[in-house]
């Protein structure tokens, strides 16, 4: 079952990319490009004031940028669900304080019970640390320094297993942040090229081609900037949440090792 879950997790980004592109293309072709938005069947002349038709005239980069926009939204929802699961039940700060209190009272069973109730990434790390704490209490072979190091190592190893799950798919959001702006700029360049080409046709500007070029430039620029802005906000938000959880883990780990060091020294 674990291997199956790992396999699904490995293919999840690819599935998201393909699904987002398919949805984006359908939006571009059948919603933005709906013939009802144009005055002609060839979809060359948008109806007056039709924003959807103007977006459609943005060209082939529109579905690409829409794909990145949808990817940011999907990965953001996935990260929110993952972080909610990682935080477990109840307030993480209060949970850490409860564990610290039980440690000062030398009540390991109560501290482990708090971990069982919390059921989050922080709880997983602390519970493994508490198990090692209990094991080192009864160990007669290792020195005091070796016992403290063993507890620290257990906490660090468990943390190293939990963090990748928290950071998974964040690189995609981080990559989309600059790519959205770059794609918008490319669309701007293509649109301006079309506009200048229209102005140079037969020595006079072709108003239709000129408007198409300007639309392509503005639509792609706006969509690309919005995509990048959302990606940057999402990445910084999730990074802050992960840093907060990591801080809680470090604080709890320090309490465990420090309590053991002071109590059994």
C-alpha positions in Angstrom: 0.0 0.0 0.0 2.9 2.4 0.9 4.5 1.7 -2.5 1.3 2.4 -4.3 0.9 5.7 -2.5 4.4 6.7 -3.3 3.8 5.8 -7.0 0.7 8.0 -7.1 2.6 10.9 -5.4 5.3 10.6 -8.0 2.9 10.9 -10.9 0.6 13.5 -9.3 2.5 16.5 -10.7 2.3 15.1 -14.2 -1.4 14.3 -13.9 -2.0 17.9 -12.7 0.0 19.4 -15.6 -1.9 17.4 -18.2 -5.3 17.9 -16.6 -4.7 21.7 -16.2 -3.6 22.0 -19.9 -6.7 20.1 -21.0 -9.0 22.3 -19.0 -7.2 25.4 -20.1 -7.5 24.5 -23.8 -11.2 23.8 -23.4 -11.7 27.1 -21.7 -9.7 28.9 -24.4 -11.3 27.1 -27.4 -14.9 26.6 -26.3 -15.5 29.4 -23.7 -13.3 32.3 -24.7 -13.5 31.3 -28.4 -17.3 30.8 -28.4 -18.8 32.1 -31.7 -21.3 34.1 -29.6 -18.5 36.4 -28.6 -17.7 37.4 -32.2 -19.6 39.1 -35.0 -18.3 36.6 -37.6 -18.0 32.9 -37.8 -14.2 33.1 -38.4 -13.8 34.6 -34.9 -11.8 37.5 -36.3 -13.9 40.4 -35.1 -14.9 40.5 -31.4 -18.2 41.9 -30.4 -18.0 45.3 -28.9 -17.1 45.1 -25.2 -16.6 41.3 -25.2 -13.8 40.7 -22.8 -13.8 37.0 -23.5 -13.3 37.5 -27.2 -10.4 39.9 -26.5 -8.8 37.3 -24.3 -9.2 34.7 -27.0 -7.4 37.0 -29.5 -4.5 36.9 -27.1 -3.3 33.9 -29.1 -1.8 30.5 -28.3 0.0 31.7 -25.2 -3.3 32.2 -23.4 -4.0 28.5 -22.7 -0.3 28.0 -21.7 -0.5 30.8 -19.1 -4.0 29.6 -18.0 -2.4 26.1 -17.5 0.2 27.6 -15.1 -2.5 29.6 -13.3 -4.6 26.5 -12.8 -1.5 24.6 -11.6 -0.9 27.2 -8.9 -4.5 26.9 -7.8 -4.4 23.0 -7.7 -1.1 22.8 -6.0 -2.1 25.4 -3.5 -5.3 23.5 -2.6 -3.2 20.3 -2.3 -0.6 22.0 0.0 -3.4 23.5 2.2 -4.8 20.0 2.7 -1.4 18.6 3.4 -0.5 21.3 5.9 -3.9 20.9 7.6 -3.1 17.2 8.1 0.5 18.0 9.2 -0.8 20.4 11.9 -3.0 17.7 13.2 -5.9 18.3 15.6 -6.0 21.4 17.8 -3.5 24.2 18.2 0.1 23.2 17.6 1.5 25.8 20.0 -0.7 24.6 22.9 0.2 21.0 22.0 3.9 21.7 22.3 3.4 23.5 25.6 1.4 20.5 26.9 4.3 18.2 26.0 6.8 20.5 27.6 4.7 20.6 30.8 4.4 16.8 31.0 8.1 16.5 30.4 8.9 18.7 33.3 6.6 16.6 35.4 8.4 13.5 34.1 5.1 12.1 32.8 6.2 10.5 29.5 2.9 8.5 29.2 0.9 11.8 29.3 3.2 13.4 26.7 2.8 10.4 24.4 -1.0 10.6 24.9 -0.9 14.2 23.7 0.9 13.1 20.6 -1.7 10.4 19.9 -4.4 13.0 20.2 -2.6 15.6 18.0 -1.9 13.2 15.0 0.3 15.7 13.0 3.8 15.9 11.7 5.0 17.7 14.9 3.3 15.0 17.0 5.0 12.3 14.9 8.5 13.8 15.5 7.9 14.4 19.2 6.5 10.9 19.8 9.6 9.3 18.2 11.7 11.5 20.4 9.8 10.5 23.5 10.2 6.8 22.6 13.9 7.3 22.4 13.8 9.3 25.6 12.1 6.4 27.4 14.6 3.9 25.8 17.6 6.0 27.0 16.2 6.2 30.5 16.5 2.4 30.8 19.8 2.2 28.9 22.8 1.3 31.1 25.4 0.9 28.4 25.7 4.3 26.9 27.2 7.4 28.5 25.0 10.4 29.3 26.4 12.3 26.4 25.7 9.4 24.0 22.2 9.1 25.3 21.5 12.8 24.6 23.0 12.5 21.1 20.9 9.4 20.4 17.7 11.4 21.3 18.8 14.3 19.1 19.6 12.0 16.2 16.2 10.3 16.5 14.4 13.7 16.4 16.6 14.9 13.4 16.0 11.7 11.4 12.2 11.8 12.0 12.2 15.5 11.0 14.1 14.7 7.8 11.4 12.2 6.9 8.5 14.6 7.6 9.8 17.7 5.9 9.9 16.4 2.3 6.2 15.7 2.6 5.6 19.3 3.7 7.7 20.7 0.9 6.4 18.4 -1.9 5.2 20.3 -5.0 6.4 23.7 -3.7 9.2 23.7 -6.4 6.4 23.7 -9.1 4.8 26.8 -7.5 8.3 28.5 -7.2 9.0 27.7 -10.8 5.7 29.1 -12.1 6.3 32.4 -10.3 9.0 33.7 -12.8 7.6 31.7 -15.8 4.2 33.4 -15.6 5.8 36.8 -16.1 8.2 35.5 -18.8 5.3 34.0 -20.7 3.4 37.2 -20.4 6.4 39.2 -21.7 6.7 36.8 -24.7 3.1 37.3 -25.5 3.7 41.1 -25.3 6.6 40.8 -27.7 4.5 38.7 -30.2 1.6 41.1 -29.9 3.8 44.1 -30.5 5.4 42.4 -33.5 1.9 41.8 -34.9 0.9 45.4 -34.2 4.0 46.9 -36.0 3.5 44.5 -38.9 -0.1 45.7 -39.3 1.1 49.3 -39.2 3.6 48.5 -42.0 1.1 46.8 -44.3 0.6 48.7 -47.5 1.9 51.9 -45.9 -1.1 52.1 -43.7 -2.3 50.5 -40.5 -4.7 47.6 -40.7 -7.0 48.4 -37.8 -8.2 44.8 -37.3 -4.7 43.4 -37.3 -3.5 46.2 -35.1 -6.2 45.6 -32.5 -5.4 41.9 -32.5 -1.8 42.6 -31.9 -2.5 45.0 -29.0 -5.0 42.5 -27.5 -2.5 39.7 -27.6 0.1 41.9 -25.9 -2.1 43.2 -23.1 -4.0 40.0 -22.4 -0.9 37.9 -22.1 0.9 40.5 -20.0 -2.1 40.8 -17.6 -2.6 37.0 -17.3 1.1 36.3 -16.8 1.4 39.0 -14.1 -1.6 37.6 -12.2 -0.3 34.1 -12.4 3.1 35.1 -11.1 1.6 37.2 -8.3 -0.5 34.3 -7.1 2.4 31.9 -7.3 4.7 34.2 -5.3 2.0 34.7 -2.6 1.2 31.0 -2.4 4.9 30.0 -2.2 5.7 32.6 0.5 2.6 31.6 2.5 3.4 27.9 2.4 7.0 28.5 3.1 6.1 30.5 6.2 3.7 27.7 7.4 6.4 25.1 6.9 8.9 27.3 8.8 6.5 27.6 11.7 6.0 23.9 11.9 9.8 23.3 11.7 10.3 25.9 14.5 7.7 24.0 16.6 9.5 20.7 16.0 12.9 22.3 16.9 11.5 23.8 20.0 9.9 20.5 21.1 13.1 18.6 20.3 15.2 21.0 22.3 12.8 20.6 25.3 13.1 16.8 25.1 16.9 16.7 25.0 17.3 19.5 27.5 14.9 17.9 30.0 16.8 14.6 29.6 20.1 16.3 30.0 19.1 18.2 33.1 17.2 15.3 34.8 19.7 12.5 34.3 23.0 14.3 34.3 
